[in-house]
């Protein structure tokens, strides 16, 4: 069966543009659209609360006590992990801090954290604060790998750095997709370089999960974190996710503990001593927010139905067509910063308009006035992310015609 991009479009609510018609929504890299089933899922939990009260924790298939596990199968499938390696909890940066408390353990000369220059600010803030927490100095112990003249970071530069200085690197924190340029990284290559250097590898998959296929267990990263409000369409401030490789399932090092990470068999004995649950669940702090998890469960059902490999194929078709038409019809007026090689791009294309920030911002605002929902990133980048769950090839064609008209 020949499936086209946007084949689940009728399962989402699409905001209207200024003319009352559906907007051209290309902003799933910032906030995904609302699945129709999300409201139904939340309303069902509100009704259970009204009807059952506290008994809702234990009653039926949707009991709140183990509710987070209703997400585990599809989440593990989505990121290529074993079930005990993943858990939905907290927010991305909270999870990142929890992971670094356990896995950033500087000692002797091995105390540096390596990130990309121009990392998402929240990651840099988290890393800098963890370095300070250990009484170290970011000037010496935070290394930011710079892009080349093409604006991209090349994996061989990371390999070279680790070959030369790997004995001083405690943690490499790396994105699956660079948020500003949309560059997809060769995570297998990066993981190999980290193993060779003896450095811990943590991944920020905020712009990768639901965007590109992932194989975290096979990859062997020590941990990964991600948010769920972008491509996973779980709503603003949605419950995030975390992966801890199974070799750490009985982690004996430090962690910040809370009672929901306590082994389930003895949790309600209310004893003073912490006994961690197996795997990623052992890093949970508090019982899950059911009303916030319900939309994520609804969205993960759609990803399971669609299949990540099929979505990847459709995504490459959308971005390939869009990039080709932009270069052909308005290439004299803009640059596409995202690599055009299929394996180095996801849903997102990052555009820089000739003429500087003023020209770029002017085009962005004109597009908004014509019903295009895109994303602006300082100083001069327009980010466009056709998402195959709900965007169509016809929409990308309309976008190119608008850019051609408005430039």
C-alpha positions in Angstrom: 0.0 0.0 0.0 1.4 3.4 -1.0 1.2 5.7 2.0 1.6 9.4 1.5 2.8 12.1 4.0 0.0 13.4 6.1 -1.9 10.1 6.1 -2.8 10.6 9.8 -3.7 14.3 9.3 -7.4 13.7 10.2 -6.3 12.5 13.7 -4.9 16.0 14.6 -6.4 19.4 15.3 -4.9 22.0 13.0 -5.0 25.7 14.1 -6.7 28.0 11.7 -4.7 30.7 9.8 -5.7 34.4 9.5 -8.2 33.5 6.7 -10.0 30.9 8.8 -8.5 28.0 6.8 -6.1 25.5 8.3 -2.7 27.0 8.8 0.4 25.7 7.1 1.8 24.2 10.4 5.5 23.5 10.0 6.4 23.9 13.7 6.4 20.3 15.0 10.0 20.8 15.9 8.9 23.3 18.6 5.4 22.2 19.6 3.6 19.3 17.9 -0.1 19.4 17.0 -2.7 18.1 19.3 -3.9 14.5 18.6 -7.7 14.4 18.7 -7.4 11.4 21.0 -5.4 13.5 23.5 -8.5 15.4 24.8 -10.4 12.1 25.0 -7.7 10.5 27.0 -7.5 13.4 29.5 -11.3 13.6 29.8 -11.4 9.8 30.5 -9.0 10.3 33.4 -10.9 13.2 34.8 -14.0 11.0 34.7 -12.2 8.2 36.4 -11.1 10.6 39.1 -14.7 11.8 39.6 -16.1 8.3 39.7 -13.5 6.4 41.6 -11.6 8.9 43.7 -8.5 7.3 45.3 -9.6 3.9 44.1 -8.5 5.0 40.6 -4.9 4.2 41.6 -5.7 0.5 41.5 -8.9 0.0 39.5 -8.9 -1.5 36.0 -6.5 -1.5 33.0 -5.9 2.3 33.4 -5.0 2.2 37.1 -2.9 5.2 38.0 -0.4 3.3 40.2 1.3 1.6 37.2 0.1 4.1 34.6 3.6 5.1 33.4 4.0 1.6 32.2 1.2 2.0 29.7 3.7 4.1 27.8 6.7 1.8 28.1 6.1 -0.6 25.2 5.6 2.1 22.5 8.3 4.3 24.0 10.9 1.5 23.9 9.8 0.7 20.4 10.2 4.3 19.3 13.8 4.7 20.7 15.0 1.2 20.1 15.4 0.2 23.7 14.6 -2.7 26.0 11.5 -2.0 28.1 13.3 -1.7 31.4 15.7 0.9 29.8 13.1 3.6 29.4 10.7 5.5 31.5 8.4 8.6 31.0 9.0 11.1 33.8 9.7 14.7 34.7 10.9 17.2 32.1 14.0 17.0 29.9 16.3 19.2 32.0 15.2 17.6 35.3 16.1 14.2 33.7 19.4 15.5 32.5 20.3 16.7 35.9 19.3 13.3 37.4 21.5 11.5 34.9 24.5 13.8 35.4 24.3 13.4 39.2 24.8 9.6 38.5 27.0 9.5 35.5 29.2 12.7 35.6 31.7 11.6 38.2 34.9 13.7 37.6 38.1 12.3 39.1 41.7 13.2 38.6 42.3 14.6 35.2 39.1 13.1 33.8 36.7 15.8 34.6 35.8 17.6 31.3 32.3 17.7 29.7 32.3 17.9 25.9 29.3 19.5 24.2 28.7 21.2 20.8 29.2 25.0 20.6 25.8 26.5 20.1 24.0 23.8 22.1 20.5 24.5 23.3 20.9 26.9 26.2 19.2 24.7 28.7 21.8 21.9 28.1 24.6 24.4 28.5 23.1 25.8 31.7 22.7 22.3 33.1 26.2 21.2 32.2 27.8 24.4 33.6 25.9 24.0 36.9 26.9 20.4 37.3 30.5 21.3 36.8 30.2 24.0 39.4 28.4 21.6 41.7 31.7 19.6 41.8 33.7 22.7 42.6 35.2 22.8 39.1 35.5 25.7 36.6 33.7 25.8 33.3 36.6 27.8 31.8 38.7 24.7 32.1 36.3 21.8 32.3 33.6 22.7 29.8 34.7 22.1 26.2 32.5 23.3 23.3 33.3 21.8 20.0 33.0 24.4 17.3 31.4 24.0 13.8 33.5 24.4 10.7 33.0 27.2 8.2 30.0 25.4 6.7 28.3 26.0 10.1 28.1 22.2 10.8 29.9 20.1 13.3 31.8 17.2 11.8 32.0 13.8 13.6 35.7 13.5 12.8 36.4 16.7 14.8 34.9 15.0 17.8 36.9 11.9 17.2 40.0 13.9 16.8 39.4 15.7 20.1 38.8 12.5 22.0 41.9 10.9 20.4 44.0 13.8 21.7 42.3 14.5 25.0 40.0 11.6 25.7 41.7 10.7 29.0 40.5 14.1 30.4 36.9 13.8 29.2 34.4 12.4 31.8 31.2 13.0 29.8 30.2 13.7 26.2 26.7 15.2 26.1 25.6 15.2 22.5 22.4 15.9 20.5 20.8 13.5 18.1 19.8 16.5 16.0 21.3 20.0 16.4 18.4 22.2 17.2 19.4 25.3 15.2 20.8 23.7 12.0 18.7 20.5 11.9 21.9 18.5 11.4 21.5 14.8 12.2 24.6 13.2 13.8 26.1 9.8 13.2 25.4 8.6 16.8 27.0 5.2 16.1 30.3 6.9 15.2 30.1 9.2 18.2 29.4 6.3 20.6 32.4 4.4 19.2 34.7 7.3 19.8 33.4 7.7 23.4 33.9 4.0 24.1 37.5 4.2 22.8 38.2 7.2 25.0 36.6 5.7 28.1 34.1 8.6 28.3 30.5 8.4 29.3 28.0 9.2 26.5 24.8 11.0 27.2 22.3 12.1 24.5 19.8 14.9 24.3 17.2 13.6 21.9 14.8 16.5 22.1 14.9 17.1 18.4 15.5 13.4 17.4 12.8 11.4 19.1 9.8 11.0 16.8 11.9 12.5 14.0 14.5 9.9 13.1 14.8 6.2 13.9 16.8 5.4 17.0 18.5 2.3 18.3 19.6 3.3 21.8 20.2 -0.2 23.2 22.3 -1.3 20.3 24.1 2.0 20.2 25.2 1.6 23.8 24.9 5.2 25.0 25.0 5.3 28.8 21.9 7.5 29.0 19.6 9.6 26.9 16.9 12.2 27.7 14.2 13.9 25.6 11.1 16.0 25.8 7.7 15.0 24.4 6.1 18.2 23.3 7.9 18.5 19.9 7.6 15.7 17.4 5.8 13.5 20.0 2.8 15.8 20.2 2.2 15.4 23.9 1.3 19.0 24.6 3.1 22.1 26.1 5.4 21.1 29.0 4.6 17.4 28.4 6.1 14.6 30.5 9.6 13.8 29.2 11.5 10.5 28.8 14.7 8.9 29.9 16.8 6.0 28.8 19.4 4.2 30.9 21.3 1.4 29.3 20.8 -2.0 30.9 24.4 -2.3 31.9 23.5 0.3 34.5 20.3 -1.3 35.6 21.7 -2.1 39.1 23.5 1.2 39.3 25.4 1.3 42.6 26.7 4.9 42.3 25.1 8.1 43.5 21.6 9.2 42.5 18.9 11.6 43.6 16.3 9.3 45.0 12.5 9.6 45.4 10.0 7.1 46.6 8.6 6.3 43.1 12.0 5.0 42.1 11.9 2.6 45.1 11.4 -1.0 44.3 7.7 -1.6 43.8 7.6 -4.7 45.9 8.6 -2.9 49.1 7.7 0.7 48.3 4.6 0.8 50.4 6.3 -0.6 53.5 7.4 3.1 53.9 10.8 2.1 55.2 13.7 4.6 55.5 16.2 2.9 53.2 16.0 3.3 49.5 16.0 0.2 47.3 16.1 1.2 43.6 13.8 -0.3 41.0 15.5 -2.1 38.2 16.5 0.0 35.2 15.4 3.4 34.3 12.4 3.3 36.6 14.9 3.5 39.5 15.5 7.2 38.7 11.9 8.2 39.2 11.2 10.7 42.0 7.5 11.1 42.4 4.3 9.4 41.2 3.5 10.3 37.6 1.1 13.1 36.7 -1.7 11.2 35.1 -3.4 14.1 33.3 -0.1 15.0 31.7 0.7 11.5 30.7 -2.6 10.8 29.0 -1.9 12.9 25.9 1.5 11.2 25.5 -0.1 7.8 25.6 -2.5 9.0 22.8 0.3 10.2 20.6 2.5 7.1 21.1 -0.4 5.0 19.8 -0.2 7.0 16.6 3.5 6.4 16.2 3.0 2.7 16.8 0.3 2.7 14.2 2.5 4.6 11.7 5.8 2.9 12.3 9.0 5.0 12.6 10.7 3.5 9.5 7.7 4.5 7.3 7.6 8.0 8.9 11.3 8.4 8.2 10.8 7.5 4.5 8.0 10.0 4.2 10.0 12.7 6.1 12.9 12.4 3.6 10.5 12.7 0.7 9.0 15.9 2.2 12.3 17.6 3.1 13.9 16.4 -0.2 11.1 17.9 -2.3 11.0 21.1 -0.2 14.8 21.6 -0.3 14.9 20.9 -4.0 12.1 23.4 -4.9 13.6 26.1 -2.6 17.0 25.8 -4.3 15.5 25.7 -7.8 13.0 28.5 -7.4 14.5 30.9 -4.8 18.0 29.6 -4.3 19.5 33.0 -5.2 17.8 34.5 -2.1 18.5 32.0 0.7 20.7 29.3 2.0 19.7 26.0 3.5 21.8 25.5 6.5 20.7 21.9 7.1 22.8 19.2 5.3 21.0 18.0 2.2 22.4 14.4 2.4 19.4 12.3 3.5 21.3 10.6 6.4 22.3 14.0 7.9 18.8 15.6 8.0 15.5 15.0 9.7 12.1 16.8 9.4 13.7 20.2 9.9 15.2 22.6 7.3 16.9 25.7 8.6 16.9 28.7 6.2 19.0 31.8 6.2 17.7 34.6 4.0 20.2 36.8 2.1 20.3 40.3 3.3 20.8 39.6 7.0 18.6 39.4 10.0 16.2 42.2 8.9 15.4 40.5 5.6 14.9 37.1 7.3 12.7 38.5 10.0 10.6 40.4 7.4 10.0 37.2 5.4 9.2 35.3 8.6 6.5 37.9 9.6 5.1 38.0 6.1 4.8 34.2 6.1 3.0 34.4 9.4 0.5 36.8 7.9 -0.3 34.2 5.2 -1.0 31.4 7.7 2.4 29.8 7.9 3.4 28.6 11.4 7.2 28.4 11.4 9.9 29.0 13.9 12.4 31.9 14.3 15.7 31.4 16.0 18.1 34.2 16.6 20.0 35.7 15.1 18.7 34.9 11.6 17.3 31.4 11.1 13.8 30.4 9.9 13.1 26.8 10.9 10.6 24.8 8.8 9.7 21.2 9.9 7.3 19.3 7.6 6.1 16.5 9.8 4.9 13.4 8.0 2.2 12.5 10.5 0.2 15.5 9.5 2.0 17.6 6.8 1.5 16.9 3.1 3.6 17.4 0.0 0.9 19.8 -1.3 1.6 22.0 1.8 5.3 22.1 1.1 4.5 23.2 -2.5 2.2 26.0 -1.1 5.0 27.1 1.2 7.5 27.4 -1.7 5.0 29.4 -3.7 4.5 31.8 -0.8 8.3 32.3 -0.3 8.7 32.9 -4.0 5.9 35.5 -3.9 7.0 37.2 -0.6 10.7 37.5 -1.1 
